[in-house]
């Protein structure tokens, strides 16, 4: 006798749970999506036209979800703006929005699509999860009516939120998160009144979720990790790469190492906007990642992860980020420091003029120390040690302390800090540290061609980032990126 469809779904779901329970690991997937964008318009399209565009993107996402499930993935993350795209005003985004209920309502849209207001996007995402027995995280838009009794209600009578949703392998809505730290161009959306710290439990760990620009702020990102003790973060993003140390793969990998959690980062793919770079990151480095500025292809990444990374032997020990640098006395400040801009921030630099040595550069309370030896000094490439200690104020306000060894764009020192993707110089060794005032420091090494360096450097518990391979591959930057949340 052939089992009924509901019984078949139940059997597959139970099997999936049992498989996850039998192991301390799980299989994760992310999808970098080349989003099909709507036509630019100053007038709202019809709801039918909006849904037609979203269905085109969901056709692509459905194929990626099936591919991930066939590779055994228990969960997949898709990008921010991955269903409706971008280039919206507050009015033109409205036809793309749905009313997303609180997950406490215990709703499976695939089974009961008419329980709430029309929600074809939620219904389809729910069915993708249910039909493939996989957790699905996606980014869509939420709308909530309000009225004059609410003093903060917008004049059009509704709140509009950039929203992440998660559906479990039965298709049930288990998480809803409203983005709190909106990027400066997201004028179509409202800020939630309070930051939300959204988590959900699975048989393979505790998960949290936030969106793109949120990663640079304490709420909700640090709250989820440090206070709510999540194991794995889901991270839909639309990240425009900013070299030399805010490239997606570099910073997101560094954040996972610095915070000691898994990070499933799904970026949109648009090379004209320098949007690429997705990955599955762990406390001991990237498990897999994708960076492609040559073609407009989407890409599925799949990797096995520890369900509870804090318990992993490979997890970084507790680091006192200022211990070593604060004790250094043998390095003396330079007499030839100079200034330069890196992503609108004014750094203090000093040049590496010798094949090997010890250098110090300071700005305000931050002193950065470097011990190094170049594997054959190239005359056509210049490297500097840089320090920045201050408030970044361009697309948002946040306090940074950064120590970085970086390659300049040319031999002209005025180009130091400008974007660079390639290098030829290798190092026999490097050791970078700083007198950080924060414990939130994110370490990473970027090689030529925007390649990460998994397993090729280590962070000692006294705060030194040190090379392990001799010589290294050609270096673009070595960075300790500190976020001093208390000073924002």
C-alpha positions, 0 to 999 in steps of 0.5 A: 500500500502506498502511504498518503502524502501527509504520512510520507512527509511525517516519516521523512521529517522523523527520519531527518530528526533522527539522523540529526540526533545521531550526530554532533554535526549537521550539514548546512547550505547557503545560496548566492543568488543572482537576483532577477530585479524589477524594472525601475519605476516611480509607480507601484506595480500591480500585486500580480506583477509583483508576485510574477517577479517574485515567482521568477526568483523563487523558481531559482531558489527552489532549484537551489533548495532541492540541490542542497537537500539532495546533498543532505543539507538540514538547513539552507540560507538564501540572500537578503533581497533575494526574492524581490530585489532592490531599487524601491521607494516606500510606495513601490515596495508595497505590492511585494509585502505580505503580513507575516504573523508571529511564529507563535501562531503555529502555522504551516502555510503550505498546509493552511494557506488561507488561515491569514491574509493572502500570503503566496510567498510564505506559502511557496517558501513553506512548501519548499521547506516541506517538500524537501524536508529542510529548514529554509531561511529567506528574506521577504517584506512584512507589512503591519497596519497602524493608526493615529493612536500610535504616535510613531505610525507612519502617515500611510498607516502602516509599518514596513519591515525588512524581514527574515523568515525561517520554515522548518522541514514540516513547512512551519514558520519558526522564526521571524526577524525584523531588521533593526540596523537598516542601511542608509539606502533602505528608506522603504522600510521602518525600524522596529521600535525595539531590537529583536533577538530571534532564536529557534531550537533544532535537534542540531543546535540553537540558531539565531538570525539577523540581516546584513548591516546588523553584523556590525552592531551589538544589537542583535548580533552580539546579544544573540551570541554572548547572552543567548548563546546561539550555536549558529547564526543565519545571515541573509545579506546583500553585501557590497565589498569594500577592500581592503578589509570589509570584503564579505568573505573576509569580514564574515569569516573573521566575525565567526572566528571572533565570536566563536560561532558558526555563520551561514552567510548568503550574499546576493550576486551582482558584480556591477555592484561588487556584490559577491561573497558567501560562505559557511564559516566556523570559529576555526575558519571558513569551511567553504566560501565563494567569491566570483567577480567574473560571471553572473552565476548563482552558487550553492555551498554545502558543508558539514559543521559542528552542532555546538562549536563552543565545545569543539577542540578547534574552537579558539581559546579565550583571547586577551586582545591587548595582552601582548601589545600592552607589554611590548617595550622594545618597539619604538614609534616611527618618525615617518608616520603619514595619514591615509584614507581607508573607506572614509576613515583616516588611518595613521600609517608607517611603511615597511622599508626593510626586509624584516623588522619590528614596527609600531604605529599609534593613533589615539589609544591604539598602538599596533605592533608588527614583527615581520620578515618578507620572503624576498622584498619586491621593489614594485610593491609597498606595504604599510602598518596602519592604525585607526581608533575612532568613530566611523560615521559614513553609512552608520555610526560605530566605533572602530579600533583596527590594526592592519598590515596592507599592500598599497595600490602602487608605490605612491604612498598616497594610494595606501588604503585604496582597494587592492585585490592582487599581490605578489609579495610573500612573507616568511612570517608576520605577527600583528597585535594591538592595544585594543580597548575591546574584547570584540576583535575579528582576525583575518588574512586576505591573500591575493585574488581575494582568497582566505587563509584557512589553517595558515595563521593562528591567534594566540591567547595574548592577542597576537595574529601569527602566520603558520606557513613559511612562506605565506601566499602573496598577502593583500592584508592582515587585519585585526578589526575591533568593534568597541560597542560601548563607545558608539 
